[in-house]
Amino acid sequence: MTDTAPERHALADRLEKSGVLTTAEWRAAVEAVPRELFLHPGVFLPEEGGRWRPATAVGSDPAEWAKIAYSDQSLTTQLDGHLTADQVSDLVTGSPTSSSTTPVTVVDMIERLEVEDGHHVLEIGTGTGYSSALMCHRLGEDNVTTVEVDPAVSARADAALEAAGFETWTVTGDGLLGHPRRAPYDRVIATCAVRRIPYTWIRQTKPGGIVLATVGGSWGYGTGLAKVTVGGDGTAEGRIIGRSSFMQARSQTALPVSGDLSARTAYADNERPAEFPPTVLEEWMPAFLAQLAAPGAQFVRAATLEGAQLLYVFDPERESFAEFAAAGDAWTVRQGGPVALWDDIERALTGWQDAGCPDISAVRLRITDTTHTYWIEDHPLLNWQHHLA
């Protein structure tokens, strides 16, 4: 096996230079853990046209494989919930369902977790196991419990952790439930995105402990990294500390809106000029605000047979929609259903603009056993409360 110590050292240098690697303990972990062990049996590299090129350790030149393993990018390791790179030889299509997240994101998150010697950590979403291995090196393998919902992914991660010299408490099951073996934990970290932080995570964290997770809706972007501290009263409070992007937790992944969209939008309650173009939802902060204002909604892009662009916001649970039509530089919105989705979203965007367009890091968050409340301080209109089902 090729010695990748120089690549690991170079990776640590880049991470330190970027400002995300700030402590000697985590630098030692980055330099010690071989990322390539956590990419077996291979990865899918993006190609034009939405296709993927398989690359495997066995079929690649060792130098080229090391270059891939230590590149500053996320590496897709599974497509469509089952396909791995060793099963194909030609270009394929598919949707990523497991990946090795870019090292800058992994290290940035674990540095922000503020772990201390002796802490017990619960990780939701083992994935390839690379971040699990970094935490095992830093804290000791007996202090790390990791949960993965996909048995096949879990088995590969276990094999990689063993090859790297670690044995940790890997649990296959529903990542939203966590695992009570050591509860309460000092830290909980999720390497998948959730629409809301499950209260079970709060309940399994010690008072003063930290929960770190990516929150957002069904867009796949416009999500934020939430960092909350658990209080003695069973609530948790904190803020969004930056942008973050992870695959949705499978148990919280919303089914895509499909079928005859024209039939879904046939009967509108009102039609009016839109104050904001729907394309604003392709920007990160407006998309995040829209998901706070209309939780459960999805931004849907489609096209006619002639290629004309169609844009919608759907909330399948509340059977509501907003449909947009362009007229030059202006847009018209038709809304139907019990909730005027675009009215709610426009109020959020107007309040945000009036507040001076603050960054996502201005958003605060409080979690109880019944609600999630988001707000931006000193702006009463920028306050959203989501009741848990």
TORKOLFI-709395 format. One record per residue (C-alpha): residue number from 1; residue in three letters; z negated, y negated, x negated. Coordinates in pm, whole numbers. Layout:
BEGIN
     n   res        w        v        u
   NUM   ALA        Z        Y        X
...
END
This chain:
BEGIN
     n   res        w        v        u
     1   MET        0        0        0
     2   THR       95     -345     -128
     3   ASP     -201     -556     -243
     4   THR     -198     -866      -23
     5   ALA     -492    -1042     -188
     6   PRO     -266    -1328     -309
     7   GLU     -130    -1377       44
     8   ARG     -482    -1379      189
     9   HIS     -594    -1636      -66
    10   ALA     -289    -1850        8
    11   LEU     -358    -1824      382
    12   ALA     -717    -1939      327
    13   ASP     -587    -2233      123
    14   ARG     -351    -2337      403
    15   LEU     -620    -2306      667
    16   GLU     -861    -2509      458
    17   LYS     -600    -2776      395
    18   SER     -526    -2797      769
    19   GLY     -894    -2865      833
    20   VAL     -975    -2561     1049
    21   LEU    -1137    -2348      776
    22   THR    -1451    -2537      679
    23   THR    -1720    -2287      575
    24   ALA    -1746    -2056      276
    25   GLU    -1851    -1759      494
    26   TRP    -1537    -1771      706
    27   ARG    -1319    -1830      400
    28   ALA    -1462    -1511      250
    29   ALA    -1371    -1328      572
    30   VAL    -1011    -1457      569
    31   GLU     -971    -1354      205
    32   ALA    -1120    -1009      266
    33   VAL     -951     -891      589
    34   PRO     -589     -768      552
    35   ARG     -402     -902      855
    36   GLU     -120     -653      806
    37   LEU     -350     -365      906
    38   PHE     -376     -519     1251
    39   LEU       -2     -533     1313
    40   HIS       72     -160     1326
    41   PRO      296       -9     1437
    42   GLY      496     -332     1425
    43   VAL      582     -666     1581
    44   PHE      859     -828     1783
    45   LEU     1021    -1136     1630
    46   PRO     1189    -1389     1863
    47   GLU     1568    -1417     1862
    48   GLU     1813    -1634     2055
    49   GLY     1862    -1573     2422
    50   GLY     1501    -1469     2488
    51   ARG     1546    -1141     2302
    52   TRP     1313     -975     2051
    53   ARG     1385     -805     1719
    54   PRO     1150     -518     1628
    55   ALA     1001     -511     1279
    56   THR      775     -234     1154
    57   ALA      573     -181      838
    58   VAL      744      152      774
    59   GLY     1094       14      818
    60   SER     1047     -314      627
    61   ASP     1050     -405      261
    62   PRO      682     -444      157
    63   ALA      734     -801       42
    64   GLU      910     -892      366
    65   TRP      637     -724      573
    66   ALA      369     -920      386
    67   LYS      565    -1240      449
    68   ILE      570    -1163      822
    69   ALA      201    -1069      831
    70   TYR       86    -1391      666
    71   SER      325    -1628      839
    72   ASP      171    -1914     1033
    73   GLN      278    -1786     1373
    74   SER      164    -1565     1657
    75   LEU      317    -1220     1632
    76   THR      398    -1029     1950
    77   THR      282     -667     1928
    78   GLN      356     -542     2281
    79   LEU      609     -616     2555
    80   ASP      578     -550     2928
    81   GLY      241     -380     2896
    82   HIS      369      -72     2707
    83   LEU      656     -128     2461
    84   THR      578     -135     2087
    85   ALA      813     -209     1800
    86   ASP      828      150     1673
    87   GLN      982      263     2002
    88   VAL     1306       64     1968
    89   SER     1556      -20     1696
    90   ASP     1778     -285     1857
    91   LEU     1719     -623     2018
    92   VAL     1526     -600     2344
    93   THR     1412     -826     2625
    94   GLY     1065     -837     2774
    95   SER      750    -1039     2831
    96   PRO      476    -1044     2565
    97   THR      155     -874     2678
    98   SER      -32     -846     2347
    99   SER      -12    -1038     2024
   100   SER     -179    -1128     1698
   101   THR     -258    -1494     1752
   102   THR     -161    -1743     1483
   103   PRO     -433    -1750     1213
   104   VAL     -489    -2124     1252
   105   THR     -587    -2070     1615
   106   VAL     -807    -1768     1541
   107   VAL     -996    -1938     1260
   108   ASP    -1026    -2268     1444
   109   MET    -1191    -2089     1737
   110   ILE    -1436    -1882     1535
   111   GLU    -1537    -2186     1329
   112   ARG    -1606    -2374     1654
   113   LEU    -1823    -2086     1773
   114   GLU    -2097    -2205     1535
   115   VAL    -2229    -1859     1455
   116   GLU    -2534    -1806     1237
   117   ASP    -2659    -1504     1046
   118   GLY    -2802    -1245     1284
   119   HIS    -2612    -1364     1590
   120   HIS    -2478    -1105     1833
   121   VAL    -2128    -1188     1959
   122   LEU    -1936    -1060     2259
   123   GLU    -1558    -1090     2223
   124   ILE    -1343    -1067     2536
   125   GLY     -993     -948     2450
   126   THR     -985     -733     2134
   127   GLY     -607     -749     2108
   128   THR     -499     -636     1763
   129   GLY     -858     -652     1635
   130   TYR     -795     -911     1361
   131   SER    -1044    -1166     1494
   132   SER    -1291     -881     1556
   133   ALA    -1262     -783     1190
   134   LEU    -1318    -1141     1072
   135   MET    -1638    -1157     1280
   136   CYS    -1751     -814     1156
   137   HIS    -1713     -934      798
   138   ARG    -1907    -1254      869
   139   LEU    -2186    -1114     1090
   140   GLY    -2193     -741     1022
   141   GLU    -2020     -482     1236
   142   ASP    -2339     -397     1429
   143   ASN    -2352     -752     1564
   144   VAL    -2004     -759     1722
   145   THR    -1910     -610     2060
   146   THR    -1548     -644     2167
   147   VAL    -1387     -566     2504
   148   GLU    -1022     -475     2569
   149   VAL     -876     -388     2910
   150   ASP     -569     -200     2777
   151   PRO     -662      149     2647
   152   ALA     -353      171     2423
   153   VAL     -422     -169     2266
   154   SER     -789      -77     2224
   155   ALA     -699      249     2046
   156   ARG     -471       68     1799
   157   ALA     -738     -195     1733
   158   ASP    -1000       74     1671
   159   ALA     -770      245     1420
   160   ALA     -702      -85     1242
   161   LEU    -1073     -174     1230
   162   GLU    -1150      168     1084
   163   ALA     -872      129      826
   164   ALA    -1025     -207      730
   165   GLY    -1363      -40      685
   166   PHE    -1535     -155     1004
   167   GLU    -1692       21     1299
   168   THR    -1780     -205     1588
   169   TRP    -1868     -164     1954
   170   THR    -1525     -159     2115
   171   VAL    -1537     -126     2493
   172   THR    -1231      -39     2701
   173   GLY    -1259     -185     3049
   174   ASP    -1257     -503     3252
   175   GLY    -1299     -790     3009
   176   LEU    -1438    -1011     3284
   177   LEU    -1747     -794     3312
   178   GLY    -1836     -797     2947
   179   HIS    -2076     -526     2837
   180   PRO    -2451     -518     2887
   181   ARG    -2538     -323     2574
   182   ARG    -2686     -620     2392
   183   ALA    -2697     -878     2663
   184   PRO    -2788    -1149     2643
   185   TYR    -2560    -1245     2355
   186   ASP    -2587    -1546     2126
   187   ARG    -2216    -1618     2152
   188   VAL    -1928    -1519     2381
   189   ILE    -1568    -1581     2279
   190   ALA    -1255    -1503     2482
   191   THR     -918    -1452     2315
   192   CYS     -736    -1462     2649
   193   ALA     -699    -1739     2905
   194   VAL     -888    -1740     3235
   195   ARG     -847    -1955     3542
   196   ARG    -1225    -1993     3550
   197   ILE    -1498    -1870     3318
   198   PRO    -1661    -1574     3496
   199   TYR    -2027    -1633     3569
   200   THR    -2100    -1286     3427
   201   TRP    -2029    -1434     3083
   202   ILE    -2283    -1708     3142
   203   ARG    -2538    -1458     3267
   204   GLN    -2493    -1247     2952
   205   THR    -2552    -1539     2715
   206   LYS    -2894    -1647     2588
   207   PRO    -3022    -1997     2674
   208   GLY    -2883    -2222     2402
   209   GLY    -2596    -1981     2343
   210   ILE    -2231    -2083     2343
   211   VAL    -1937    -1957     2550
   212   LEU    -1590    -2043     2417
   213   ALA    -1284    -1971     2633
   214   THR     -940    -2103     2722
   215   VAL     -926    -2222     3082
   216   GLY     -630    -2314     3298
   217   GLY     -423    -2199     3589
   218   SER     -103    -2006     3629
   219   TRP      134    -2226     3431
   220   GLY       97    -2048     3096
   221   TYR       51    -2389     2930
   222   GLY     -150    -2699     3011
   223   THR     -466    -2509     2926
   224   GLY     -777    -2625     2741
   225   LEU    -1041    -2473     2514
   226   ALA    -1375    -2497     2694
   227   LYS    -1699    -2491     2496
   228   VAL    -2014    -2471     2707
   229   THR    -2381    -2425     2620
   230   VAL    -2593    -2209     2847
   231   GLY    -2913    -2366     2981
   232   GLY    -3243    -2209     3069
   233   ASP    -3168    -2255     3439
   234   GLY    -2867    -2025     3430
   235   THR    -2606    -2300     3432
   236   ALA    -2374    -2398     3148
   237   GLU    -2234    -2736     3052
   238   GLY    -1995    -2867     2792
   239   ARG    -1643    -2998     2765
   240   ILE    -1283    -2920     2686
   241   ILE    -1263    -2954     2307
   242   GLY     -885    -2937     2271
   243   ARG     -560    -2779     2377
   244   SER     -540    -2402     2362
   245   SER     -286    -2141     2461
   246   PHE     -351    -1771     2515
   247   MET     -209    -1499     2734
   248   GLN     -381    -1479     3071
   249   ALA     -651    -1217     3114
   250   ARG     -470     -939     3297
   251   SER     -721     -926     3579
   252   GLN     -669    -1299     3640
   253   THR     -291    -1309     3598
   254   ALA     -129    -1451     3911
   255   LEU      167    -1265     4056
   256   PRO      479    -1480     4009
   257   VAL      624    -1640     4319
   258   SER      937    -1447     4411
   259   GLY     1163    -1368     4702
   260   ASP     1362    -1609     4916
   261   LEU     1229    -1950     4811
   262   SER     1440    -2128     5073
   263   ALA     1269    -1927     5344
   264   ARG      926    -2012     5199
   265   THR     1009    -2383     5219
   266   ALA     1206    -2387     5545
   267   TYR      944    -2572     5749
   268   ALA      798    -2889     5597
   269   ASP      528    -3108     5749
   270   ASN      645    -3423     5573
   271   GLU      903    -3563     5333
   272   ARG      866    -3874     5117
   273   PRO      960    -4029     4783
   274   ALA      759    -3877     4500
   275   GLU      551    -4125     4300
   276   PHE      578    -3900     3994
   277   PRO      870    -3678     3895
   278   PRO      779    -3309     3904
   279   THR      903    -3282     3545
   280   VAL      580    -3456     3441
   281   LEU      419    -3113     3490
   282   GLU      605    -2994     3181
   283   GLU      368    -3213     2977
   284   TRP       36    -3064     2865
   285   MET     -225    -3305     3003
   286   PRO      -54    -3368     3340
   287   ALA      -19    -2990     3380
   288   PHE     -391    -2943     3307
   289   LEU     -485    -3212     3560
   290   ALA     -253    -3062     3822
   291   GLN     -431    -2730     3786
   292   LEU     -766    -2901     3835
   293   ALA     -639    -3084     4144
   294   ALA     -461    -2780     4293
   295   PRO     -628    -2464     4161
   296   GLY     -427    -2156     4245
   297   ALA      -97    -2343     4250
   298   GLN      205    -2245     4041
   299   PHE      483    -2463     3904
   300   VAL      806    -2276     3977
   301   ARG     1151    -2339     3831
   302   ALA     1459    -2183     3984
   303   ALA     1832    -2248     4010
   304   THR     2105    -2220     4268
   305   LEU     2406    -1994     4217
   306   GLU     2592    -2303     4104
   307   GLY     2327    -2373     3838
   308   ALA     2153    -2667     4003
   309   GLN     1786    -2699     3910
   310   LEU     1522    -2629     4175
   311   LEU     1156    -2726     4126
   312   TYR      857    -2629     4340
   313   VAL      479    -2614     4343
   314   PHE      351    -2314     4539
   315   ASP        0    -2207     4630
   316   PRO       46    -1854     4768
   317   GLU     -321    -1809     4862
   318   ARG     -326    -2125     5075
   319   GLU       34    -2077     5192
   320   SER      132    -2428     5088
   321   PHE      429    -2568     4900
   322   ALA      590    -2879     4758
   323   GLU      968    -2879     4710
   324   PHE     1147    -3143     4503
   325   ALA     1497    -3285     4519
   326   ALA     1646    -3528     4268
   327   ALA     1845    -3831     4373
   328   GLY     1954    -4009     4058
   329   ASP     1639    -4110     3873
   330   ALA     1423    -4073     4185
   331   TRP     1270    -3764     4342
   332   THR     1192    -3664     4698
   333   VAL      912    -3422     4784
   334   ARG      887    -3202     5096
   335   GLN      544    -3053     5164
   336   GLY      432    -2778     5397
   337   GLY      125    -2571     5473
   338   PRO     -242    -2657     5526
   339   VAL     -276    -2829     5185
   340   ALA      -64    -3127     5076
   341   LEU      -38    -3005     4716
   342   TRP      162    -3295     4576
   343   ASP      -69    -3553     4737
   344   ASP     -365    -3395     4554
   345   ILE     -177    -3376     4225
   346   GLU      -49    -3735     4249
   347   ARG     -404    -3863     4312
   348   ALA     -516    -3692     3993
   349   LEU     -225    -3830     3791
   350   THR     -272    -4183     3930
   351   GLY     -643    -4176     3848
   352   TRP     -566    -4049     3500
   353   GLN     -314    -4327     3437
   354   ASP     -555    -4590     3570
   355   ALA     -818    -4456     3329
   356   GLY     -583    -4514     3035
   357   CYS     -446    -4160     3006
   358   PRO     -745    -4004     2825
   359   ASP     -691    -3692     2619
   360   ILE     -787    -3344     2739
   361   SER    -1101    -3363     2522
   362   ALA    -1243    -3624     2766
   363   VAL    -1280    -3356     3035
   364   ARG    -1633    -3223     3089
   365   LEU    -1729    -2899     3259
   366   ARG    -2035    -2761     3435
   367   ILE    -2065    -2402     3555
   368   THR    -2310    -2259     3809
   369   ASP    -2314    -1927     3987
   370   THR    -2114    -2080     4273
   371   THR    -1904    -2364     4131
   372   HIS    -1704    -2501     3840
   373   THR    -1709    -2880     3823
   374   TYR    -1473    -3077     3598
   375   TRP    -1490    -3452     3546
   376   ILE    -1405    -3743     3319
   377   GLU    -1705    -3971     3282
   378   ASP    -1702    -4321     3430
   379   HIS    -1404    -4237     3653
   380   PRO    -1527    -4118     3996
   381   LEU    -1177    -4023     4114
   382   LEU    -1142    -3781     3824
   383   ASN    -1385    -3520     3954
   384   TRP    -1296    -3175     4081
   385   GLN    -1524    -2900     4212
   386   HIS    -1396    -2545     4243
   387   HIS    -1600    -2307     4456
   388   LEU    -1610    -1949     4340
   389   ALA    -1494    -1686     4586
END
